[in-house]
Amino acid sequence: MPQGEERRRHPRIRLEGRAVGRATVLAEFRVVGLWENGGTLELPLPLALGSLCDLTLSLGPGSVDLKARVVQVEAVTDGETGYRVNVDFLTMDSDDQALLQAFLDREGRGSP
């Protein structure tokens, strides 16, 4: 094959940003802080500030599904790798809201 000849089966076209998309990333995270309308998550990768994300929080006997917005992102600085991401909860159905509130009530009683 002569040098410079395209070897790919399908040629690539450079768009230079003329098309956009959305990526959905499934990543495990730890919940390090939680309140009625938001939380702090630790993830191995940063999420884009202002981005929307679908979260599933495993809260003891049940899980809560919700949509959230990323409001703060910072690298973990205590000798570990990863990122602390603060989110504001945007939407959650009433059953999930009740489960979250019950979890917060239980955990709050056990906190110093």
N, C-alpha and C positions, 0 to 999 in steps of 0.2 A: 504494500500500500504506500503510495507516495506520501512524503512528509507534508503535514498540514491538511491532509484530506480528512474529512469527518468520518470517524469510525463508529459513531453511535448509530443505533438503529433509528432513533428519533432525534432529529436535531433540536437543540435548545435555542430558545428565542429569548433574548435579553429584553426585559420589560422596564427596567429601571423604575420600579414602583408604580407603574401604570395600572396595576391590578392589586387588590388587597384581599385579605382573608382573615380568618379567625382560627386560632389554635386552641384545642382543648387538651389540657395536660392532666393526666391522672398521677397524682403524687401523694404519697403518705405524708402526714404531718402530725405533729404533737400540738395539743392545745395547752398553752402555758398560762392563759388568762381568759376568763369568760365572764360576760355580764349580759344583761337582758337584751341589749341591742348591738352587741359586737364581741370581738374576741381578739386574742393575740395567738398567732400560730407560729410554730417553728417548722420551716421547710428546708430541704436541701438546695432549693433553687429560688431565686427571687420571683415575685409576681410583679407585673407592671403596675405602677401607681395609677389609680383611677380605674383599673380594669374590673370587670364583673367576673365573679366566679360562682360556680355551684359547689356547695360544700355538703358533706355528710359528716355530722358529729356523732360519734359513738359515745353515748352517755349512760353507761351502766346497762340497765335492762332494755334500753331502746336506743334508737338513733333518730336524729333530727336532720331533715333535708331542708336546705335554705339557699337563697341567693344572697351574695354579699358583694360589697365594693371594697377594693384595696385602698386604704387611706394612709398607710405609712409602711415603709420597707426599710430595714436596716440590717447590716451584717451582724451576726452574732460575734461578740467581742470577748467572751469569757473562755478563750482557748479552744472553742469548738468551731466547726465549720457549719455554715448554713445561714439562714436569714430569719429574722423575726418580722412577721407581717401582721399588721393590725388591719382588721376588717370591720366594717359596719354592716349589720344585717339589714337587708332590704325587704325581702319577702319570706314569709314562713306561714304555713297553714296553722289553723287554731290548735289542732292536736299536737303539732310539733312545738308550738309556743307553750302549751301547757306542760309538755314533757321537759322542755328547757327550764321553765320556771320551777318545776318540781325538783329538778337536778340542782339548780342554783340554791334553792331553799335547803336541800339536804346538805350540800357542800358548805354552804354558809354557816350552818350550825356546827360543823366540824372544824371550822377555821378559827385560829386564835384571835 
